[in-house]
Amino acid sequence: MPGWPWGLLLTAGTLSAALSPGPPAPADPCHDDGGAPRGCVPGLVNAALGREVLASSTCGRPATRACDASDPRRAHPAALLTSAGGTASPVCWRSDSLTQVPHNVTLIVPLGKAFELVFVSLRFCSAPPTSLALLKSQDHGRSWTPLGFFSSHCGLDFGRLPAPADGPAGPGPEALCFPAPQAQPDGGGLLAFSVQDGSPPGLDLDSSPVLQDWVTATDIQVVLTRPAVLGDTRGSVATAPYSYSATELQVGGRCKCNGHASRCLLDPQGHLTCDCRHGTEGPDCSRCKPFYCDRPWQRATTREAHACLETPVPGPAEESSPVEPQGEQRSQRGMSLGGRGGGFPKGPRREWEEEGRRWGSVPTSSCALLPDCDLHCKPARGSYRISLKKFCRKDYGRPPSGLPPSGFLPDPRPSSP
């Protein structure tokens, strides 16, 4: 299709190749052969496959000669947009017969969890609309952000200039207006949008939080705003009744796991969630597990896994000794574990863990970002063997008022003079 910048139009062969299985994955994609953690991502999938589609208009109620929602042989439900396909007929969703222009018809696909998008495509079974918009949500449909507009009259339909041939001029991604999908020889049409093509060249997904935010979505919405009616009238009433018809709504993307998982699974409640590694947890592996907060959480990259490190704890059953070491010992992240006043609090391991549970998994709280952490690091009552001044810094949080700083618990016994 001429006029589409940056190879936005993906051919059917390209879409098929993008979603086809690649070479066999290593036995553990999240660790190298020596067991060291490394960044890993789930495979590219059609995130819309089998998902429910919420259509604002579907034919068949009331029934007509061409469409009857109560008759499977003549029904054209929205589920056909994301079904696995097959030889059964019909294969296309169809809207009601419409007469008003414009008359927005929306198709919403909840993806179940956050995905990092690569492309969105939609195949039309009839003449494609001359105007449509593509939007995404990052909060499960509570708010929407445009990804792109598609129109033969960008200024009239969306109040925007056509997309420049050399891409967006701004520092970050933006929703541009591209030419509308063109009709194919078979009478249909294809919308195929590469999501990252809405961003300036040179942005790297690993190092650009702006681009990471741009490609993240929990839901996709397609808004069909103007049909390809005879004469493309700009009036409010079409010259003849029309309807939209489409199939194969595909959302190519990867389950968002922030580089800490190579697959997504269904949890016991049936929700899609990342199979987190590297000491992380959560639907998107977006936080460190309890007792894995020896350094702040970070997104993994191709260069650095940024695995959460396990927080050292006292020995199994014995109490730690308050012997002051010579010099300072340091953990893997270089934090002071010894020296003057260094080390962990006295007390058996079990008491330490019980205190942590009582305060709401204290080591997890130590990963919180707070601006003036030093103001909240006044030692609480108790006996400490940790350098609070050295350890309490920005990127580490504080517990509720009146409790010791995060991750460091007082000896349950009274302090000795």
Phi, psi and omega in degrees: 000116180292150175093353178271118183286152169059029178066036182297327182280115177266126179290165179301323178295322179295317179298317181296317180294323182295325184264357181283153181299139178269197178295158181303138180281152176298163184304320177226094184298340184268000177218146178279183185297335179271002179090000180284141180293148175214157180298141180214151181223148174295161180289161177287127182226167169273098185294343181271349186301122178076000181280153176293141175244127178262107182255135180284346180210127176218137183288166173109352176225102000287162182291146174235178180295329183267342186211127179219110184297337182273353182245109182305333181284340182235011179273148179229063185287163180293339179299337179293341180291331185236011180286164183290349179088185183150193183266354182295151178238143002278169181239000186242137168287149179219138178278173171299164171285124187244154178233335180280144177226126352282156176221104184291129171242125185249145174236118182243131179239105171286127184272350177095328176197179181288135174235154171259112190284147172246313178207162172228133179223152179212126180260130181265138180271347176230185181306129183292154179294155177271358180204129176202163179229148179241124182234163177225157172236145175249001182231038175060042171091002180284329177217158186228146178230133180289140172263325181187156176240149183223119186200151171276351177220075185304317183293316182288319185278323188230002179064032182231154174281153175300151181298135177294149184294336183261015175093178183295145183271341185286173181287342183226179179296153176206156179280114181257168178252117183253164176300149179293154176303138181267150180292142177266164179303332180278002179094351179264208180189169183222126169258124178220114187239122175272114192298318182288349177287354174273008182244155179297151177296150176097346177286132181253128184299324180298320190250002183245101175301329179296315179291323177301318178293321183297320185271355183274132180208144171255340181215151176237139177231130173250126180246113177269118191248335182211126183278166175270073181273161182302123179084354181046055183299143177262009180281183183268349180235129180289152178291340178205152177303148181217168175209160174260147178214131185207166178207176175050061171278111183242139175236096180282126181189176178243137175307126184284112180231010175058030176080010185245013178206151180252002179199163173242145182229166174272130177278176182302336179272002179085013180266140178287131181212154180288144173272083194289142173236190175063026179073022180251168178205174180106163180305328181245016185053043189259015176205161177280148175293157173305138181068019173234046185241040178286351170204158184296150177296143172216155174289138177284152177232178177291341182261333185213129184285333182050046180293144174287134183263140181294133178285123180298146178229163178299167182299172190303310186223344183272159177275148179283153182266138181278023181294129180278125180284161174277119181079193184245137170261151183228146177278187181298332181264006175084011181279152184288124176246359183214206181081199184294115179072013186276177177103191180254162182296150177290159177124151181298156180302319184296318178296322179298316180293321180296320177297321180298318179293322181297327181265016174081049177058064187309316182301331176295321181296336183291353179268359184286150177266124177225141188289321186240062186298323185300333181290343185251019184250031176286127182303135177273174181295133180143176181256124183243149169232057181209141178277093182297323182297321182282323187276322185282111183213177178300150186088352177242136189267194180225154178279180176303160184305133177093354180256160180295164178302154188303136173087351183233118188252147178285154172297126181296345178274157177299150178291143175272145183294000000 
